[in-house]
Amino acid sequence: MTVDPGVREAMLAAVPGLRAFAISLSGNVDRADDLVQETLLRALANIDSFEPGTNMSAWLFTILRNLFRSEYRKRRREVEDTDGSYAERLKSQPEQTGRVEFAEFRAALAKLPADQREALILVGASGFSYEEAAEICGCAVGTIKSRVNRARTRLAEFMSIESADDFGPDRATRAVLVGNDQG
Amino acid sequence: MKYRKPVSATLASTDPGAMSRRNTSGTLGPDIQAKIGKQLRAYYDGLIEPIPERFVELLRRLDEAGGKEAKGRNGAKGSFE
């Protein structure tokens, strides 16, 4: 099987968004890269089931999301308190990506249930329609809409609460970072 | 009013009441939704990077190998549905 150049181009074009989605889901850049690689391998192995002319990006997102879910379920059986460790990993993203400015938002995102987080990201950031997001997640359009709404409501709550509790430490962290630059 | 403190520069609006303004059905005001949407996209855009070389290399290698590697490693499962 030789990969059609057009298909290969379409796959590569989808990689940056696919990778951002994987980082958002897994909270870990290395794991995200593994997920993207596994997704591309599966996609190529099953390229016959891709209908030319349909949305390559949505197809790859579906594969990646299902891979992540099946791994997540597997790990849940092995390890207790998966949610807690996940939240910690998601919070530690700035060290891996070299970005600190979204620490607060990331912390709030980490507290969302996985269903709501993925729906919000697909619709609000990855640029999919509600219908496409529903197909990617294998659920009804109405379910996606309600997950997105609940996610937004909870984010708004988390972020207004966090501001009072976390403003001090957050500012201290920034001071340290600035201090390093000047020192 | 329950409004406490601006979350950050990006969330602190010219309309402070917006943070606590919700109607009785629990949906958010459009300005809060817009702010969350903006933060979400900024966060996500921050994760977007050029395609890592390993993926370009991977697809090229698979292409040259006639896709054998992909089939051998993953074709048997085919369980992405």
Chai-1 contact restraints between the chains, C-beta under 6 A:
chainA,res_idxA,chainB,res_idxB,connection_type,confidence,min_distance_angstrom,max_distance_angstrom,comment,restraint_id
A,M1,B,G67,contact,1.0,0.0,6.0,A-B,restraint_1
A,V3,B,D63,contact,1.0,0.0,6.0,A-B,restraint_2
A,R8,B,L59,contact,1.0,0.0,6.0,A-B,restraint_3
A,L12,B,I51,contact,1.0,0.0,6.0,A-B,restraint_4
A,V15,B,I51,contact,1.0,0.0,6.0,A-B,restraint_5
A,V15,B,F55,contact,1.0,0.0,6.0,A-B,restraint_6
A,P16,B,I48,contact,1.0,0.0,6.0,A-B,restraint_7
A,A20,B,Y44,contact,1.0,0.0,6.0,A-B,restraint_8
A,A20,B,L47,contact,1.0,0.0,6.0,A-B,restraint_9
A,A20,B,I48,contact,1.0,0.0,6.0,A-B,restraint_10
A,I23,B,L47,contact,1.0,0.0,6.0,A-B,restraint_11
A,L41,B,A70,contact,1.0,0.0,6.0,A-B,restraint_12
A,L41,B,N74,contact,1.0,0.0,6.0,A-B,restraint_13
A,R42,B,N74,contact,1.0,0.0,6.0,A-B,restraint_14
A,R42,B,F80,contact,1.0,0.0,6.0,A-B,restraint_15
A,L44,B,L62,contact,1.0,0.0,6.0,A-B,restraint_16
A,L44,B,G67,contact,1.0,0.0,6.0,A-B,restraint_17
A,L44,B,A70,contact,1.0,0.0,6.0,A-B,restraint_18
A,A45,B,A70,contact,1.0,0.0,6.0,A-B,restraint_19
A,A45,B,K71,contact,1.0,0.0,6.0,A-B,restraint_20
A,A45,B,N74,contact,1.0,0.0,6.0,A-B,restraint_21
A,A45,B,G75,contact,1.0,0.0,6.0,A-B,restraint_22
A,N46,B,G78,contact,1.0,0.0,6.0,A-B,restraint_23
A,I63,B,F80,contact,1.0,0.0,6.0,A-B,restraint_24
A,N66,B,F80,contact,1.0,0.0,6.0,A-B,restraint_25
A,R99,B,G46,contact,1.0,0.0,6.0,A-B,restraint_26
A,F102,B,Y43,contact,1.0,0.0,6.0,A-B,restraint_27
A,F105,B,Q39,contact,1.0,0.0,6.0,A-B,restraint_28
A,F105,B,Y43,contact,1.0,0.0,6.0,A-B,restraint_29
A,G124,B,G37,contact,1.0,0.0,6.0,A-B,restraint_30
A,G124,B,L40,contact,1.0,0.0,6.0,A-B,restraint_31
A,A125,B,L40,contact,1.0,0.0,6.0,A-B,restraint_32
A,A125,B,R41,contact,1.0,0.0,6.0,A-B,restraint_33
A,A125,B,Y44,contact,1.0,0.0,6.0,A-B,restraint_34
A,R152,B,L28,contact,1.0,0.0,6.0,A-B,restraint_35
A,R152,B,Q33,contact,1.0,0.0,6.0,A-B,restraint_36
A,R152,B,I36,contact,1.0,0.0,6.0,A-B,restraint_37
A,L155,B,I36,contact,1.0,0.0,6.0,A-B,restraint_38
A,A156,B,L28,contact,1.0,0.0,6.0,A-B,restraint_39
A,A156,B,I32,contact,1.0,0.0,6.0,A-B,restraint_40
A,M159,B,V7,contact,1.0,0.0,6.0,A-B,restraint_41
A,S160,B,M19,contact,1.0,0.0,6.0,A-B,restraint_42
A,S163,B,K5,contact,1.0,0.0,6.0,A-B,restraint_43
A,S163,B,V7,contact,1.0,0.0,6.0,A-B,restraint_44
A,A164,B,R4,contact,1.0,0.0,6.0,A-B,restraint_45
A,A164,B,K5,contact,1.0,0.0,6.0,A-B,restraint_46
